Amino acid sequence: MTSAKVPPVGLVRAVDRIRHHLRQLHQRSAPPPAVLLERILQAWVAQGITAAVQLGVADALADGPLRPEELARRVDANPDTLNRLMRALVSEGIFRRTRDGRYALNALADPLRTDAPVSIAGMARFVGSPQHREHWSQLGEAVRTGEAVIPKMRGLPAFDYLNSDPELGEIFNDAMTSVSELAIAPVVAGFDFTRFATIADVGGGHGRLLSAILEAAPAARGILYDLPQVVEGAPKLLAKYGTADRVEIVPGSFFDSAPAGADLYIMKNIIHDWPDEQALTILRNIRAAAKPGVTLLLVEAVIPEHDREFLAKWIDMEMLIGIAARERTEDEYRKLYQQAGFRLTEVVATASPFSLVQGLAV
């Protein structure tokens, strides 16, 4: 079962708190300039990870450890400089070096394989791309104005810009697939989908999440709703996961409408892509299609009220830079739900950065 692979939510949150306090202890034990310098230079570590992915180091090591010279030959890199990169990454706990001097995968390096069950390679390539680095260099301007920087820099809205650059667009899609796959098991484990006869995934792409949900709820049927050019690729994926005969594919835009007849409407990482005005348009279209009492479930990285580190606080800056959108707190989702004709009933934490924002149509 999918849920067997997911640690208990309470354990994950306890570990997060322990990590926070250890981090605080580290910061208090070192001079503040040294701590700040360490944080600033983490940008170098991130770029080192991207370089390893670009070279295909993890893929080359998938069949076992390699000597530095052989690894350099496999990835077509300079032996000396590759060895220096690997030395730096090993010092960060990414990859390992055996006693006889060979480089090998470890738990942190394995997800950098392009064919890993949950691969982070796409995200590493996207975050480390020259274009994305340039966008983030304008964070100060985005904060000053409250406006996205990509349209100003590229002359196109963010998604149009990605579509105009096929190579970057492919990297972005791979990155989003990485994040999506990371969320699927915790989402399925964190909610009882067996209570619903018909489940509509609005903006559901090719149907990967919907397939996982239907596997956990074998009596349910699904509706997959997304743009026509997107759902064209759905039948192949649905067939791969054995759910094609249980899913009705409906092409359309959530800015225009939503499919009727579902007991549960789910959207994963959609609402955070839009400022409040557009987000309300999407939610109101779902409300227009939903009968009173029908459940709405958003999968989003809900920002907690505490001041500890939390990934969504930085994803929020990513949304600002790209499209002037935002991550939201529970109270901010409650207000959106009220304005759209839903009542927020619960925010369910999962063993991931994502929460399940549950509401009912009123």
GUSETI-429275 format. One line per field, with one value per residue (C-alpha): residue number from 1; residue in one letter; chain; x, y, z. Coordinates in steps of 0.001 Angstrom, whole numbers, plus 524288, in hexadecimal, padded with zeros to 5 digits. Example, Ala and Ser with C-alpha at 12.3 -4.5 7.8 and 13.67 -1.06 7.14 Angstrom:
<rs>
k = (1, 2)
r = (a, s)
c = (A, A)
c1 = (8300C, 83566)
c2 = (7EE6C, 7FBDC)
c3 = (81E78, 81BE4)
</rs>
This chain:
<rs>
k = (1, 2, 3, 4, 5, 6, 7, 8, 9, 10, 11, 12, 13, 14, 15, 16, 17, 18, 19, 20, 21, 22, 23, 24, 25, 26, 27, 28, 29, 30, 31, 32, 33, 34, 35, 36, 37, 38, 39, 40, 41, 42, 43, 44, 45, 46, 47, 48, 49, 50, 51, 52, 53, 54, 55, 56, 57, 58, 59, 60, 61, 62, 63, 64, 65, 66, 67, 68, 69, 70, 71, 72, 73, 74, 75, 76, 77, 78, 79, 80, 81, 82, 83, 84, 85, 86, 87, 88, 89, 90, 91, 92, 93, 94, 95, 96, 97, 98, 99, 100, 101, 102, 103, 104, 105, 106, 107, 108, 109, 110, 111, 112, 113, 114, 115, 116, 117, 118, 119, 120, 121, 122, 123, 124, 125, 126, 127, 128, 129, 130, 131, 132, 133, 134, 135, 136, 137, 138, 139, 140, 141, 142, 143, 144, 145, 146, 147, 148, 149, 150, 151, 152, 153, 154, 155, 156, 157, 158, 159, 160, 161, 162, 163, 164, 165, 166, 167, 168, 169, 170, 171, 172, 173, 174, 175, 176, 177, 178, 179, 180, 181, 182, 183, 184, 185, 186, 187, 188, 189, 190, 191, 192, 193, 194, 195, 196, 197, 198, 199, 200, 201, 202, 203, 204, 205, 206, 207, 208, 209, 210, 211, 212, 213, 214, 215, 216, 217, 218, 219, 220, 221, 222, 223, 224, 225, 226, 227, 228, 229, 230, 231, 232, 233, 234, 235, 236, 237, 238, 239, 240, 241, 242, 243, 244, 245, 246, 247, 248, 249, 250, 251, 252, 253, 254, 255, 256, 257, 258, 259, 260, 261, 262, 263, 264, 265, 266, 267, 268, 269, 270, 271, 272, 273, 274, 275, 276, 277, 278, 279, 280, 281, 282, 283, 284, 285, 286, 287, 288, 289, 290, 291, 292, 293, 294, 295, 296, 297, 298, 299, 300, 301, 302, 303, 304, 305, 306, 307, 308, 309, 310, 311, 312, 313, 314, 315, 316, 317, 318, 319, 320, 321, 322, 323, 324, 325, 326, 327, 328, 329, 330, 331, 332, 333, 334, 335, 336, 337, 338, 339, 340, 341, 342, 343, 344, 345, 346, 347, 348, 349, 350, 351, 352, 353, 354, 355, 356, 357, 358, 359, 360, 361, 362)
r = (m, t, s, a, k, v, p, p, v, g, l, v, r, a, v, d, r, i, r, h, h, l, r, q, l, h, q, r, s, a, p, p, p, a, v, l, l, e, r, i, l, q, a, w, v, a, q, g, i, t, a, a, v, q, l, g, v, a, d, a, l, a, d, g, p, l, r, p, e, e, l, a, r, r, v, d, a, n, p, d, t, l, n, r, l, m, r, a, l, v, s, e, g, i, f, r, r, t, r, d, g, r, y, a, l, n, a, l, a, d, p, l, r, t, d, a, p, v, s, i, a, g, m, a, r, f, v, g, s, p, q, h, r, e, h, w, s, q, l, g, e, a, v, r, t, g, e, a, v, i, p, k, m, r, g, l, p, a, f, d, y, l, n, s, d, p, e, l, g, e, i, f, n, d, a, m, t, s, v, s, e, l, a, i, a, p, v, v, a, g, f, d, f, t, r, f, a, t, i, a, d, v, g, g, g, h, g, r, l, l, s, a, i, l, e, a, a, p, a, a, r, g, i, l, y, d, l, p, q, v, v, e, g, a, p, k, l, l, a, k, y, g, t, a, d, r, v, e, i, v, p, g, s, f, f, d, s, a, p, a, g, a, d, l, y, i, m, k, n, i, i, h, d, w, p, d, e, q, a, l, t, i, l, r, n, i, r, a, a, a, k, p, g, v, t, l, l, l, v, e, a, v, i, p, e, h, d, r, e, f, l, a, k, w, i, d, m, e, m, l, i, g, i, a, a, r, e, r, t, e, d, e, y, r, k, l, y, q, q, a, g, f, r, l, t, e, v, v, a, t, a, s, p, f, s, l, v, q, g, l, a, v)
c = (A, A, A, A, A, A, A, A, A, A, A, A, A, A, A, A, A, A, A, A, A, A, A, A, A, A, A, A, A, A, A, A, A, A, A, A, A, A, A, A, A, A, A, A, A, A, A, A, A, A, A, A, A, A, A, A, A, A, A, A, A, A, A, A, A, A, A, A, A, A, A, A, A, A, A, A, A, A, A, A, A, A, A, A, A, A, A, A, A, A, A, A, A, A, A, A, A, A, A, A, A, A, A, A, A, A, A, A, A, A, A, A, A, A, A, A, A, A, A, A, A, A, A, A, A, A, A, A, A, A, A, A, A, A, A, A, A, A, A, A, A, A, A, A, A, A, A, A, A, A, A, A, A, A, A, A, A, A, A, A, A, A, A, A, A, A, A, A, A, A, A, A, A, A, A, A, A, A, A, A, A, A, A, A, A, A, A, A, A, A, A, A, A, A, A, A, A, A, A, A, A, A, A, A, A, A, A, A, A, A, A, A, A, A, A, A, A, A, A, A, A, A, A, A, A, A, A, A, A, A, A, A, A, A, A, A, A, A, A, A, A, A, A, A, A, A, A, A, A, A, A, A, A, A, A, A, A, A, A, A, A, A, A, A, A, A, A, A, A, A, A, A, A, A, A, A, A, A, A, A, A, A, A, A, A, A, A, A, A, A, A, A, A, A, A, A, A, A, A, A, A, A, A, A, A, A, A, A, A, A, A, A, A, A, A, A, A, A, A, A, A, A, A, A, A, A, A, A, A, A, A, A, A, A, A, A, A, A, A, A, A, A, A, A, A, A, A, A, A, A, A, A, A, A, A, A, A, A, A, A, A, A)
c1 = (80000, 8044B, 8021A, 80C0A, 816E9, 812ED, 817B8, 80DD1, 80AEF, 80DB1, 81B35, 81E5B, 81A3E, 821FF, 82E2C, 82BE4, 82B8C, 837F1, 83EE2, 83A8C, 83FE5, 84CB8, 84DEE, 84B54, 855AC, 85F76, 85C79, 85E3B, 86B34, 871A6, 87426, 86880, 870D6, 87599, 867C0, 8630C, 86E89, 86B5C, 85D3D, 8612F, 86AB7, 86052, 85D77, 86A67, 86647, 8598C, 860DA, 86A2A, 85E82, 8595A, 8668B, 866C8, 85943, 85CF7, 868B6, 860B3, 8693B, 85E8F, 85A2B, 86832, 86952, 85C51, 862DC, 86D04, 878D2, 882BC, 890A1, 8920C, 89873, 88DDD, 88305, 8890D, 88972, 87B49, 8764C, 8801A, 88619, 893AA, 898B0, 89EE4, 89388, 88964, 89113, 890F5, 8823C, 87FFF, 888D2, 8806B, 8738C, 87834, 87B8D, 86D26, 868A6, 864D4, 86B75, 8759D, 88391, 88724, 89382, 89A2F, 89756, 88BA0, 87FBA, 87258, 86430, 85E89, 850EC, 851F8, 8581F, 84EBC, 84347, 84C3E, 84AEE, 841BF, 83B1F, 83A06, 82C7C, 82B8D, 8358F, 839C4, 8426D, 8388B, 83752, 8461D, 84765, 83C92, 840E8, 84EF5, 84BC8, 85179, 843E0, 83EB1, 84AD4, 848FC, 83ACC, 83E62, 848B0, 83D1E, 8368A, 83917, 831F8, 82671, 82572, 82694, 81BBF, 8137C, 81421, 8194D, 8267D, 82589, 81BFD, 824B7, 8311E, 82BDA, 82088, 81744, 80F65, 816DA, 80FAE, 8102F, 81EB1, 820BF, 81909, 82174, 82DF0, 82C15, 8386A, 8355A, 8271E, 82B0A, 833E6, 828B3, 81F40, 8291A, 82A84, 81BD9, 81B09, 82550, 81D68, 810B8, 81612, 81B8E, 80DEF, 805EE, 80875, 8067B, 7FA05, 7F41C, 7F811, 7F2D8, 7E4A0, 7D9C4, 7D5EA, 7CD8B, 7C217, 7BFE5, 7B9BA, 7BE6D, 7CAE8, 7CE2F, 7DC4C, 7DB7E, 7E7FF, 7EC73, 7F626, 7F7E6, 7F13B, 7FC73, 7F678, 7E8E4, 7EE2E, 7F485, 7E7DB, 7DFC8, 7E972, 7E6C4, 7D80E, 7D528, 7C667, 7C789, 7C75A, 7CEDD, 7CD4E, 7D9CA, 7D84E, 7E2C6, 7E5CE, 7E3B7, 7F21D, 7F567, 7EBAC, 7EFCF, 7FAE7, 7F252, 7EDD8, 7FB99, 7FE4E, 7F101, 7F324, 8008A, 7FA76, 7EEA6, 7E44C, 7E08D, 7D37C, 7CFAA, 7D2D9, 7CAC2, 7D39F, 7CD51, 7D4D8, 7D2F5, 7D863, 7D5D1, 7D4BD, 7C87B, 7C1EB, 7C370, 7BD5D, 7B09F, 7ACDF, 7B830, 7B741, 7C510, 7CC8C, 7DB36, 7E57D, 7F3F0, 7FD1A, 7F3E5, 7EEA6, 7FC49, 7FF1C, 7F588, 7F2F4, 7E637, 7DDD1, 7E122, 7E10D, 7D324, 7CF08, 7D3F7, 7CD8A, 7C0AD, 7C051, 7C1B8, 7B716, 7AE12, 7AFFD, 7AF09, 7A2A0, 7A163, 7A8C9, 7B298, 7C0AC, 7CBAE, 7D9A3, 7E54B, 7F2FF, 7FB80, 80754, 7FFF0, 808B2, 80843, 80775, 81421, 82148, 828AD, 82E1B, 82416, 825EE, 8198E, 81EF6, 8290E, 81FD7, 817F7, 82359, 82437, 815D4, 817DE, 82355, 81CDD, 80E89, 80B98, 80435, 805EA, 805B1, 7FB4A, 7F890, 7ECC3, 7E5AF, 7E852, 7E2A2, 7D6EB, 7D415, 7D565, 7CC31, 7C20B, 7C277, 7C13D, 7B5B1, 7BC99, 7BE85, 7CC1D, 7CAA2, 7D87B, 7E6A2, 7ECE4, 7FBB0, 802B9, 81044, 81508, 81518, 80759, 7FA89, 7ECA1, 7E39B, 7D60E, 7C942, 7BAEE, 7B26D, 7A81A)
c2 = (80000, 80DEA, 811D5, 807BD, 80FF9, 81C52, 81F4E, 823E0, 83266, 8342D, 82E3C, 83706, 84329, 83EF4, 83D2A, 84A9D, 850AC, 8498D, 84E16, 85BFA, 85BEA, 855BF, 8600F, 86AAE, 864CC, 864CF, 87300, 87746, 8701B, 8773E, 885A9, 88B96, 88FB6, 881B2, 87C59, 88619, 88316, 87499, 8774C, 87FF7, 875FE, 86B6D, 8710E, 86AFF, 85DC2, 85E92, 861B7, 8566D, 84D33, 852C3, 850BF, 84289, 8408F, 84781, 83E87, 83265, 82E29, 82705, 81FD0, 81BA3, 81620, 80EE8, 801CC, 80328, 80AE5, 81018, 814EE, 8238B, 82177, 8181F, 820FA, 82C73, 8243D, 8200B, 82E03, 8341A, 83D53, 841D9, 837F4, 8421A, 84B9A, 840CA, 83B22, 84883, 849D1, 83C3E, 83F36, 84B22, 843C7, 83862, 84218, 84620, 83806, 8371C, 82B3B, 82394, 81F05, 810F5, 80CE4, 809B1, 81746, 8146F, 81D34, 81762, 81ADE, 81CA1, 81FE0, 82E4C, 82BCD, 8213D, 82AA9, 831EC, 82686, 829FF, 81CB9, 81CB6, 8193E, 82741, 82EDB, 83C97, 83DF9, 84652, 84FE9, 850E6, 8540E, 85E3C, 86556, 8656E, 869F1, 87721, 87C79, 878E1, 87E27, 88AEB, 88BD5, 889D7, 89470, 89DCA, 89981, 8A6B9, 8AD86, 8A421, 8A6C7, 8B57D, 8B613, 8AA24, 8A6B1, 89ACF, 89CB2, 892C2, 89AD4, 8A6BF, 89F58, 896A1, 89E61, 892EE, 88D55, 88282, 876E6, 87CDC, 87F1D, 870DA, 86CAE, 8757A, 86E7A, 85FDC, 85BB5, 86393, 85F8D, 8513F, 85382, 85A5B, 84F44, 84564, 84D9E, 84E1B, 83F70, 83DD1, 845CF, 83F3B, 8318A, 835A2, 83995, 82E16, 823CC, 82D1F, 8329D, 82531, 820A9, 82CF1, 82C7B, 82262, 8229C, 81651, 81EB7, 82450, 81DED, 827DA, 82FB7, 83AF1, 83F64, 84D45, 85165, 84358, 842B1, 834E2, 82EF3, 82A02, 82E79, 82A03, 81C89, 81B63, 81F9B, 815B5, 80B0C, 80E5C, 80F5C, 803C9, 8060B, 81435, 819DF, 825C5, 831CB, 837B1, 845F1, 84E30, 85590, 84DDE, 84DCC, 848C8, 83D94, 838AE, 831F7, 82C34, 81F41, 819BC, 81CE4, 8183A, 80B72, 80A14, 80AB8, 80262, 80CDF, 81066, 80942, 810A9, 81E90, 827B0, 83186, 83EF1, 849B0, 857B4, 86356, 8656A, 873EF, 870E5, 865A9, 8590D, 84BAD, 848AC, 83C57, 83A11, 83711, 83C0C, 84678, 8465F, 84FEA, 84E31, 859EA, 861DC, 86CD7, 87117, 8743F, 87F8D, 88C62, 88D26, 89247, 88711, 87D2E, 8813E, 87F9E, 8718C, 86E5B, 874AE, 86C91, 8605A, 86537, 8676E, 85935, 8538E, 85076, 85554, 84C86, 84808, 847BE, 85021, 84BF3, 85470, 84ED6, 85A82, 85E27, 86565, 86EED, 86C6F, 87760, 87388, 879DB, 86D34, 86A12, 864E6, 862A2, 869DA, 876A9, 87639, 87094, 87CD7, 88510, 87C86, 87F18, 88DB3, 88E3A, 88689, 88A17, 89328, 887D0, 882B1, 877A7, 879B4, 8779C, 87037, 87D12, 881C1, 8752E, 87684, 883FE, 87EF1, 873BF, 87CD9, 88609, 87AA5, 87421, 869C3, 867D9, 863B7, 85838, 8536E, 85499, 84732, 8467E, 83BD2, 835E3, 83FC2, 84E91, 84D8E, 84E3A, 84AA6, 85669, 85095, 857CC, 855CC, 85CAB, 864E4)
c3 = (80000, 7FD60, 80B78, 8103D, 80A45, 8117B, 81F49, 82975, 828B0, 83732, 835A8, 82A13, 8318F, 83D99, 83548, 82F50, 83CDD, 84102, 834A7, 8374F, 84523, 840C9, 83662, 84071, 84942, 83E1B, 83AFE, 84915, 84A50, 83EF6, 83C22, 834CF, 82901, 8279F, 82855, 81E28, 8153A, 8162A, 81256, 806F2, 801B2, 8017F, 7F40C, 7EFE4, 7F52A, 7ED99, 7E11A, 7E3A5, 7E46A, 7D7A5, 7D136, 7D577, 7CF8A, 7C2F8, 7C1B4, 7C4D8, 7D03F, 7D7BF, 7CB8A, 7C8E6, 7D6AF, 7D643, 7D382, 7DE39, 7E30E, 7D951, 7DA52, 7D7CE, 7CA87, 7C5F8, 7CAF7, 7C39A, 7B741, 7B8CB, 7BA36, 7B0C9, 7BACE, 7BE7B, 7C891, 7D166, 7D1FE, 7D340, 7DE97, 7E510, 7E345, 7E8D4, 7F46C, 7F777, 7F611, 7FE6A, 8091B, 808DD, 80A2E, 7FBC8, 7F595, 7FD1F, 7FB2B, 7FE0B, 80531, 7F857, 7F2EC, 7EA40, 7E9DB, 7EC7E, 7EE73, 7FC08, 800FD, 7FD48, 7EFF7, 7EB80, 7E8EB, 7DF74, 7D5F9, 7CAEA, 7CC4F, 7DB30, 7E079, 7E571, 7DDA1, 7E184, 7D588, 7CE47, 7D978, 7DABA, 7CC51, 7CCC4, 7D91B, 7D442, 7C67B, 7C25E, 7BFE1, 7CD4A, 7D3FD, 7CCBD, 7D0FA, 7DF3F, 7DE3B, 7DD31, 7E9DB, 7F014, 7E4F1, 7E625, 7F4B7, 7F2A4, 7E874, 7EBA0, 7DD3F, 7D5FE, 7CF7D, 7C46C, 7BC26, 7BDB5, 7BA42, 7AF79, 7A9E0, 7ABF8, 7B73B, 7BE28, 7B83A, 7AA94, 7AC4F, 7AFF2, 7A3FF, 79B71, 79F9F, 79CFD, 7A430, 7B069, 7AF85, 7AF98, 7BB4D, 7C259, 7BF6B, 7C497, 7D0E5, 7D314, 7D105, 7DB9D, 7E551, 7E171, 7E381, 7F0AC, 7F532, 7F04B, 7FABB, 8065D, 80060, 7FDF4, 80B85, 81203, 80DA0, 80C9B, 7FE4A, 7FF6A, 80432, 7F698, 7EAAC, 7E099, 7E1F7, 7D8B7, 7D77F, 7D247, 7CB94, 7CD32, 7C1FD, 7BCE4, 7C8C0, 7D116, 7DDFB, 7D9FC, 7D6A0, 7E40D, 7EA95, 7E2DD, 7E691, 7F4DC, 7F264, 7E97C, 7E945, 7E4CE, 7D730, 7D2AF, 7CA38, 7C4C7, 7C0D9, 7BA5A, 7ADE7, 7A147, 79DBB, 7AB59, 7AC69, 79F08, 7A629, 7B0DC, 7AADA, 7AA5E, 7B8AB, 7BD48, 7B620, 7BC5F, 7C9EA, 7C67F, 7C878, 7BA78, 7BB33, 7C794, 7C327, 7BAB5, 7B3F4, 7B27F, 7AB62, 7AFB9, 7B72B, 7C593, 7C287, 7BAB7, 7C1E7, 7C982, 7C706, 7CDF8, 7D520, 7DE80, 7ED0B, 7EF2A, 7E7B5, 7E98D, 7E4B1, 7E72B, 7E6E9, 7DE67, 7E6F3, 7EB45, 7DCFA, 7DCFF, 7E418, 7EBA5, 7E074, 7D737, 7E263, 7E59F, 7D76D, 7D7B0, 7E4B7, 7E0DA, 7D46E, 7DCA0, 7E5C2, 7DA22, 7D62C, 7E3E8, 7EB58, 7F964, 802AE, 7F87A, 7FD44, 7F800, 7FAF8, 7F798, 7F887, 7FBD1, 803FF, 80EAA, 815EB, 824A5, 82E98, 8358D, 832C3, 8306B, 8230D, 8196B, 80AE6, 806E5, 80C0F, 80134, 7F704, 7F9EC, 7F504, 7E8D4, 7E60E, 7E7D7, 7DE73, 7D3BF, 7D3A4, 7DF2C, 7E568, 7F334, 7FCEA, 80744, 815A5, 81AC0, 81D71, 80F97, 80A0C, 81312, 80D5F, 7FF6D, 8025F, 80844, 7FCA2, 7F31F, 7F9DA, 801DF, 81072, 81499, 81DE2, 82057, 81C38, 81CD7, 81DE6, 8166E, 81794, 80D86, 80BFB, 8065D, 80DCA, 809FF, 80AB7, 80C23, 80A56, 8074C, 7FD49, 80448)
</rs>
